[in-house]
């Protein structure tokens, strides 16, 4: 009886601590099912709630009325300001029906997006490169860039291979994307892998903060589902 009483007392003591920890986890985790567009602020894209491959998702395409050739094709998540966080989302990217020959189905995540959407870090997929016959194309399957000063083509020209890598991607197929952002480092993990597919150790904007956004490149038809941010 004495042992039972001690166990009950211990449980009573621990219960508030467990609840406090759970509350702290909830407070530091943002969940966006992406079954509606209510939480999105769009820039140069069109977003709609649709089903893809049997699941609720947000469908994002370029806005044909947008002007210019900038990289700021964003659907920004309201209330998602972060400095350090783990961002996880399921992504599908395919070339749009009317896309040019260089379209790759570019789709990914922008983070630490500033208030006007002109400065941000970005990690994205080129799904059609994942199993391309050309080995050079395969090595360009995942990419980091920093807008506006370090677009992908500048990074590739000045530091070939440092900010992109191979990954086994299939266009039109869901890929789980997890990006761990800490200080000036970002690591990309795909489909639950323990080892990262890409490591960036010198994020070009430095240790700053800003919103999280869904990002697409030119000529892309993309779907996003089940996004979480763990701060």
RAFEN-V269529 format. One record per pair of residues at least 12 apart in sequence whose ideal C-beta (glycine too) atoms are under 10 Angstrom apart, sorted by the first residue. I is the first residue (numbers start at 1). J is the second residue. Records with the same first field share a line. If there is no record, write none. Layout:
I->J ; J
This chain:
25->230
27->231
28->85 ; 229 ; 230 ; 231
29->85 ; 86 ; 228 ; 229 ; 230 ; 231
30->77 ; 79 ; 80 ; 81 ; 82 ; 85 ; 87 ; 212 ; 227 ; 228 ; 229 ; 230 ; 231
31->226 ; 227 ; 228 ; 229 ; 230
32->58 ; 77 ; 78 ; 79 ; 80 ; 89 ; 212 ; 214 ; 224 ; 225 ; 226 ; 227 ; 228 ; 229
33->55 ; 56 ; 57 ; 58 ; 225 ; 226 ; 227 ; 228
34->47 ; 49 ; 55 ; 56 ; 57 ; 58 ; 59 ; 75 ; 77 ; 89 ; 90 ; 214 ; 223 ; 224 ; 225 ; 226 ; 227
35->49 ; 50 ; 51 ; 55 ; 56 ; 57 ; 58 ; 225 ; 226
36->48 ; 49 ; 56 ; 58
37->49 ; 58 ; 59 ; 60 ; 75
38->78
39->58 ; 75 ; 76 ; 77 ; 78 ; 79 ; 80 ; 227
40->58 ; 60 ; 74 ; 75 ; 76 ; 77 ; 78 ; 213 ; 214 ; 224
41->74 ; 75 ; 76 ; 77 ; 78 ; 117 ; 211 ; 213
42->60 ; 63 ; 66 ; 73 ; 74 ; 75 ; 76 ; 117 ; 213 ; 214
43->63 ; 66 ; 70 ; 72 ; 73 ; 74 ; 75 ; 76 ; 113 ; 116 ; 117 ; 118 ; 213
44->62 ; 63 ; 65 ; 66 ; 67 ; 68 ; 70 ; 71 ; 72 ; 73 ; 74 ; 75 ; 117 ; 216
45->60 ; 61 ; 62 ; 63 ; 66 ; 72 ; 73 ; 74 ; 75 ; 213 ; 214 ; 215 ; 216 ; 220 ; 222
46->59 ; 60 ; 61 ; 62 ; 63 ; 64 ; 65 ; 66 ; 75
47->59 ; 60 ; 61 ; 63 ; 75 ; 214 ; 222 ; 224
48->60 ; 61
50->223
51->223 ; 225
52->90 ; 92 ; 172 ; 174 ; 222 ; 223 ; 224 ; 225
53->90 ; 92 ; 172 ; 173 ; 174 ; 223 ; 225
54->174
55->90 ; 92 ; 174 ; 223 ; 225 ; 226
56->223 ; 225 ; 226
57->90 ; 91 ; 92 ; 174 ; 222 ; 223 ; 224 ; 225 ; 226
58->75 ; 214 ; 222 ; 223 ; 224 ; 225 ; 227
59->92 ; 221 ; 222 ; 223 ; 224
60->73 ; 74 ; 75 ; 93 ; 107 ; 214 ; 215 ; 216 ; 220 ; 221 ; 222 ; 223 ; 224
61->73 ; 96 ; 97 ; 216 ; 219 ; 220 ; 221 ; 222
62->96 ; 98 ; 99 ; 216 ; 217 ; 218 ; 219 ; 220 ; 221 ; 222
64->98
69->218
70->117 ; 118 ; 147 ; 148 ; 151
71->106 ; 110 ; 118 ; 120 ; 122 ; 124 ; 145 ; 146 ; 147 ; 148 ; 151 ; 152 ; 215 ; 216 ; 217 ; 218
72->110 ; 113 ; 116 ; 117 ; 118 ; 119 ; 120 ; 122 ; 147 ; 148 ; 213 ; 215
73->106 ; 110 ; 117 ; 213 ; 214 ; 215 ; 216 ; 217 ; 218 ; 220 ; 222
74->110 ; 113 ; 117 ; 120 ; 122 ; 147 ; 211 ; 212 ; 213 ; 214 ; 215 ; 216
75->110 ; 213 ; 214 ; 215 ; 216 ; 222 ; 224
76->110 ; 113 ; 115 ; 117 ; 120 ; 210 ; 211 ; 212 ; 213 ; 214 ; 215
77->89 ; 109 ; 113 ; 211 ; 212 ; 213 ; 214 ; 227 ; 229
78->211
79->211 ; 212 ; 229
80->111 ; 113 ; 210 ; 211 ; 212 ; 213 ; 227 ; 229 ; 231
81->112 ; 113 ; 115 ; 209 ; 210 ; 211 ; 212 ; 229 ; 231
82->111 ; 112 ; 113 ; 181 ; 209 ; 210 ; 211 ; 212 ; 229 ; 230 ; 231
83->111 ; 112 ; 181 ; 182 ; 183 ; 207 ; 208 ; 209 ; 210 ; 231
84->112 ; 180 ; 181 ; 182 ; 183 ; 185 ; 207 ; 209 ; 230 ; 231
85->111 ; 112 ; 179 ; 180 ; 181 ; 182 ; 209 ; 212 ; 228 ; 229 ; 230 ; 231
86->178 ; 179 ; 180 ; 181 ; 182 ; 187 ; 189 ; 228 ; 229 ; 230 ; 231
87->109 ; 110 ; 111 ; 123 ; 177 ; 178 ; 179 ; 180 ; 181 ; 186 ; 212 ; 227 ; 228 ; 229 ; 230 ; 231
88->109 ; 176 ; 177 ; 178 ; 179 ; 180 ; 189 ; 226 ; 227 ; 228 ; 229 ; 230
89->107 ; 108 ; 109 ; 175 ; 176 ; 177 ; 178 ; 179 ; 212 ; 214 ; 224 ; 225 ; 226 ; 227 ; 228 ; 229
90->174 ; 175 ; 176 ; 177 ; 191 ; 223 ; 224 ; 225 ; 226 ; 227
91->105 ; 107 ; 108 ; 109 ; 124 ; 125 ; 127 ; 169 ; 173 ; 174 ; 175 ; 176 ; 177 ; 190 ; 214 ; 215 ; 216 ; 222 ; 223 ; 224 ; 225 ; 227
92->105 ; 107 ; 125 ; 127 ; 170 ; 171 ; 172 ; 173 ; 174 ; 175 ; 221 ; 222 ; 223 ; 224 ; 225
93->105 ; 106 ; 107 ; 108 ; 124 ; 125 ; 126 ; 127 ; 128 ; 169 ; 171 ; 172 ; 173 ; 175 ; 216 ; 217 ; 220 ; 221 ; 222 ; 223 ; 224
94->107 ; 127 ; 128 ; 170 ; 171 ; 172 ; 173 ; 219 ; 220 ; 221 ; 222 ; 223
95->127 ; 128 ; 171 ; 172 ; 218 ; 219 ; 220 ; 221
96->216 ; 218 ; 219 ; 220 ; 221 ; 222
97->219 ; 221
98->219 ; 221
99->217 ; 218 ; 219 ; 220 ; 221
100->218 ; 219
101->219
102->218 ; 219
103->126 ; 128 ; 217 ; 218 ; 219 ; 220 ; 221
104->124 ; 125 ; 126 ; 127 ; 128 ; 129 ; 130 ; 132 ; 137 ; 140 ; 141 ; 143 ; 169 ; 171 ; 217 ; 218 ; 219 ; 220
105->124 ; 125 ; 126 ; 127 ; 128 ; 129 ; 130 ; 169 ; 171 ; 172 ; 216 ; 217 ; 219 ; 220 ; 221 ; 222
106->122 ; 124 ; 125 ; 126 ; 127 ; 128 ; 129 ; 143 ; 152 ; 215 ; 216 ; 217 ; 218 ; 219 ; 220 ; 222
107->124 ; 125 ; 126 ; 127 ; 171 ; 175 ; 177 ; 214 ; 215 ; 216 ; 217 ; 220 ; 221 ; 222 ; 223 ; 224
108->122 ; 123 ; 124 ; 125 ; 126 ; 142 ; 143 ; 144 ; 145 ; 175 ; 177 ; 179 ; 188 ; 213 ; 214 ; 215 ; 216 ; 217 ; 220 ; 222 ; 224
109->121 ; 122 ; 123 ; 124 ; 125 ; 177 ; 178 ; 179 ; 181 ; 186 ; 188 ; 212 ; 213 ; 214 ; 215 ; 224 ; 227
110->122 ; 123 ; 124 ; 145 ; 147 ; 210 ; 211 ; 212 ; 213 ; 214 ; 215 ; 216
111->123 ; 179 ; 181 ; 186 ; 203 ; 205 ; 209 ; 210 ; 211 ; 212 ; 213 ; 215 ; 229
112->146 ; 181 ; 186 ; 203 ; 205 ; 206 ; 207 ; 208 ; 209 ; 210 ; 211 ; 212 ; 213
113->147 ; 209 ; 210 ; 211 ; 212 ; 213 ; 215
114->147 ; 205 ; 208 ; 209 ; 210 ; 211
115->210 ; 211
117->147 ; 210 ; 211 ; 213
118->147 ; 148
119->146 ; 147 ; 148 ; 149 ; 204 ; 205 ; 208 ; 210
120->145 ; 146 ; 147 ; 148 ; 205 ; 208 ; 210 ; 211 ; 212 ; 213 ; 215
121->144 ; 145 ; 146 ; 147 ; 150 ; 179 ; 181 ; 184 ; 186 ; 200 ; 203 ; 204 ; 205 ; 208 ; 210
122->143 ; 144 ; 145 ; 146 ; 147 ; 150 ; 151 ; 152 ; 179 ; 186 ; 213 ; 215 ; 217
123->142 ; 143 ; 144 ; 145 ; 163 ; 164 ; 177 ; 179 ; 181 ; 186 ; 187 ; 188 ; 197 ; 198 ; 200 ; 215
124->142 ; 143 ; 144 ; 145 ; 152 ; 177 ; 188 ; 215 ; 216 ; 217 ; 220 ; 222
125->141 ; 142 ; 143 ; 167 ; 169 ; 171 ; 175 ; 177 ; 188 ; 190 ; 197 ; 217 ; 222
126->138 ; 140 ; 141 ; 142 ; 143 ; 152 ; 164 ; 167 ; 169 ; 171 ; 217 ; 220
127->141 ; 142 ; 167 ; 169 ; 170 ; 171 ; 172 ; 173 ; 175 ; 220 ; 222
128->141 ; 169 ; 170 ; 171 ; 172
129->141 ; 142 ; 143 ; 164 ; 166 ; 167 ; 169 ; 171
130->142 ; 166 ; 167 ; 168 ; 169 ; 170 ; 171 ; 173 ; 175 ; 190
131->168 ; 169 ; 170 ; 171
132->166 ; 169
135->166
137->166
138->165 ; 166 ; 167 ; 168 ; 169
139->160 ; 161 ; 164 ; 165 ; 166 ; 167
140->152 ; 156 ; 161 ; 164 ; 165 ; 166 ; 167
141->164 ; 165 ; 166 ; 167 ; 168 ; 169 ; 190 ; 197 ; 198
142->163 ; 164 ; 165 ; 166 ; 167 ; 169 ; 175 ; 177 ; 188 ; 190 ; 196 ; 197 ; 198
143->155 ; 156 ; 163 ; 164 ; 165 ; 188 ; 198 ; 217
144->162 ; 163 ; 164 ; 165 ; 179 ; 186 ; 188 ; 198 ; 199 ; 200 ; 202 ; 203 ; 204
145->163 ; 164 ; 200 ; 204 ; 215 ; 217
146->163 ; 200 ; 202 ; 203 ; 204 ; 205 ; 206
147->204 ; 205 ; 215
149->204 ; 205
150->163 ; 202 ; 203 ; 204 ; 205
152->164 ; 217
155->200 ; 204
162->198 ; 199 ; 200 ; 201 ; 202
163->198 ; 199 ; 200 ; 202 ; 204
164->198
165->188 ; 196 ; 197 ; 198 ; 199
166->197 ; 198
167->188 ; 190 ; 191 ; 193 ; 197 ; 198
168->190 ; 191 ; 197
169->190 ; 191 ; 197
171->221
172->221 ; 223
174->191 ; 223 ; 225 ; 226
175->190 ; 191
176->189 ; 190 ; 191 ; 192 ; 193 ; 225 ; 226
177->189 ; 190 ; 191 ; 197 ; 224 ; 227
178->190 ; 191 ; 192 ; 193 ; 196 ; 197 ; 228 ; 230
179->196 ; 198 ; 200 ; 212
180->196 ; 199 ; 230
181->200 ; 203 ; 207 ; 212 ; 229
182->203 ; 207
183->201 ; 203 ; 206 ; 207
184->200 ; 201 ; 202 ; 203 ; 204 ; 205 ; 206 ; 207 ; 208
185->199 ; 200 ; 201 ; 202 ; 203 ; 207
186->198 ; 199 ; 200 ; 201 ; 202 ; 203
187->199 ; 200 ; 201
188->200
212->227 ; 229
214->227
